[in-house]
Amino acid sequence: MQTETESVRRALETAIAEARPLFGEETGEFIDFTGACTRLRGFQITEVKPPRVGQSHPSAVHGILRVSCSDQEWVARIGKGTPLYLVGFEQDATATGFRKEFGVKLVRQILVREASLRTVAEGEYEVKVEIDPVQYKEDLEGIVVTRAKFIEDIYSNDCHLVLHLEELRTHGDKLLTLRKLREGSSNI
């Protein structure tokens, strides 16, 4: 598992470096990307299912992502079960290494729920996704501590980049299987 985690990390770092996030010199706030990438344009939680007996986190969390992408190959590769990675950026003077160099604040893995994407406008698509319910609960608890107003703040305002890395498809499948095992699901 450690080897797989490291390969996921390397693939994410490579993709983030290629997107080349740009920050303001005076404010240090995220501005835009200088490389080609898929942008998150919006995120909405559509369903939070109640916890199963004996669990403290929701049994499922579903949402809809709106992405902006001109790369038709990227769109064509998205299918049910495809792992996507949301990456948020914010410069942090106390960060070190890769996190400091590229301003990565958070990374969240989500899975595509349906095989087809809905076209919203030219180059904009909606994707139905499944969010890790344990991570969602932890994010909610973090919001209570930081007094943020909405769960979407973590995903919409802070996340700017949506990564689909074909080489991580098998890792996404393994992570989904591990999550189902952890939750005691019989649908493996």
C-alpha positions in Angstrom: 0.0 0.0 0.0 2.9 2.4 0.8 4.3 1.9 -2.7 0.9 2.6 -4.3 0.5 5.7 -2.2 3.9 7.0 -3.3 3.1 6.4 -7.0 -0.2 8.3 -6.6 1.7 11.1 -4.9 4.4 11.2 -7.7 1.7 11.2 -10.4 -0.2 14.0 -8.7 2.9 16.1 -8.2 3.9 15.8 -11.8 0.4 16.8 -13.0 0.3 19.8 -10.6 3.7 20.9 -11.8 2.6 20.7 -15.4 -0.5 22.9 -14.6 1.9 25.5 -13.2 -0.2 27.5 -10.7 0.4 31.2 -10.6 0.2 33.4 -7.4 0.1 37.1 -7.0 3.5 38.6 -6.0 2.1 41.0 -3.4 -0.9 39.1 -2.1 0.3 35.6 -2.6 -3.3 34.6 -3.6 -3.9 32.0 -6.3 -4.6 33.7 -9.7 -4.7 31.1 -12.4 -2.8 28.3 -14.2 -0.2 28.9 -16.8 -0.4 25.4 -18.2 -3.2 23.5 -19.8 -5.5 21.9 -17.3 -9.1 21.1 -16.4 -10.7 23.8 -14.1 -13.3 23.2 -11.5 -16.2 25.7 -12.2 -18.6 24.6 -9.5 -19.4 21.9 -7.0 -22.7 20.9 -5.4 -23.5 18.3 -2.8 -26.7 16.6 -4.0 -27.2 13.8 -1.4 -25.9 12.8 2.0 -27.2 9.4 3.0 -27.6 8.7 6.8 -25.0 6.6 8.5 -25.4 2.8 8.8 -26.0 1.4 12.2 -22.8 1.6 14.3 -21.1 4.2 12.0 -20.6 7.9 12.6 -20.1 9.0 9.0 -22.6 9.1 6.2 -23.2 5.9 4.2 -22.8 7.8 0.9 -22.2 11.3 -0.3 -23.0 12.3 -3.9 -22.4 15.5 -5.7 -22.1 17.2 -9.1 -18.9 18.8 -10.4 -18.9 21.4 -13.2 -15.7 21.3 -15.0 -14.3 23.4 -17.8 -12.2 21.5 -20.4 -11.4 21.9 -24.0 -9.6 18.6 -24.3 -12.1 16.1 -25.8 -9.7 13.2 -25.0 -10.0 14.0 -21.3 -13.8 14.1 -21.5 -13.8 10.8 -23.5 -11.8 9.0 -20.8 -14.2 9.8 -18.0 -16.4 6.8 -17.1 -18.1 5.2 -14.1 -15.6 4.6 -11.3 -13.0 6.9 -12.7 -11.0 8.6 -9.9 -10.7 12.3 -10.1 -8.6 14.5 -7.9 -9.6 17.9 -6.7 -6.6 20.1 -5.9 -6.8 23.4 -3.9 -4.2 26.1 -3.8 -3.1 28.6 -1.3 0.3 29.9 -0.5 1.5 29.1 3.0 4.7 30.5 4.4 5.1 27.7 6.9 4.8 24.9 4.2 7.9 23.2 2.9 9.0 21.3 -0.2 6.5 20.6 -3.0 3.6 22.1 -1.0 5.4 25.4 -0.6 6.7 25.5 -4.2 3.3 25.0 -5.8 0.9 26.2 -3.0 -1.0 22.9 -2.7 -3.5 23.3 0.2 -5.5 20.1 -0.2 -6.2 17.1 -2.4 -9.4 15.1 -2.4 -10.1 12.0 -4.4 -13.6 11.5 -5.7 -15.1 8.8 -8.0 -17.3 9.3 -11.1 -20.8 7.8 -10.5 -22.1 7.7 -14.1 -20.5 6.9 -17.4 -21.7 9.9 -19.3 -21.0 13.6 -18.7 -23.7 16.2 -19.3 -22.7 19.0 -21.6 -23.7 22.4 -20.0 -22.1 24.8 -22.4 -19.2 24.7 -25.0 -16.3 23.1 -23.1 -18.2 22.8 -19.8 -19.5 19.6 -18.4 -21.3 18.2 -15.3 -20.1 15.0 -13.7 -22.0 13.1 -11.1 -19.5 12.0 -8.4 -19.2 10.0 -5.2 -17.3 11.6 -2.3 -15.5 9.6 0.4 -18.0 9.8 3.3 -15.3 9.5 5.9 -13.4 12.5 4.4 -16.6 14.4 4.0 -17.3 14.0 7.7 -13.8 15.1 8.6 -14.2 18.1 6.3 -17.4 19.0 8.1 -15.7 18.8 11.4 -12.9 21.0 10.1 -15.5 23.6 9.0 -17.0 23.7 12.5 -13.5 24.4 13.9 -12.7 27.1 11.3 -16.2 28.6 11.3 -16.5 28.3 7.5 -20.1 28.5 6.3 -20.5 25.8 3.7 -19.0 22.4 2.9 -18.8 23.6 -0.7 -16.1 26.1 0.5 -13.7 23.2 0.7 -14.4 22.0 -2.7 -15.5 25.0 -4.8 -13.6 28.0 -3.5 -10.4 26.3 -2.5 -10.2 23.7 -5.3 -9.3 24.9 -8.7 -7.9 22.0 -10.5 -9.5 18.6 -11.5 -7.1 15.9 -12.4 -7.8 12.7 -14.2 -4.7 10.6 -14.4 -5.1 7.5 -16.4 -2.1 5.8 -14.8 -4.0 6.1 -11.4 -7.1 4.3 -12.7 -6.0 1.0 -11.1 -5.1 2.8 -7.9 -8.6 4.3 -7.8 -10.1 0.8 -8.2 -8.0 -0.5 -5.4 -8.9 2.4 -3.1 -12.6 1.9 -3.9 -12.3 -1.8 -3.0 -10.5 -0.9 0.3 -13.1 1.7 1.1 -15.9 -0.9 0.6 -14.1 -3.4 2.7 -13.6 -0.8 5.5 -17.3 0.0 5.4 -18.3 -3.7 5.4 -20.0 -3.5 2.0 -21.0 -6.8 0.3 -21.0 -5.2 -3.2 -17.3 -5.7 -4.0 
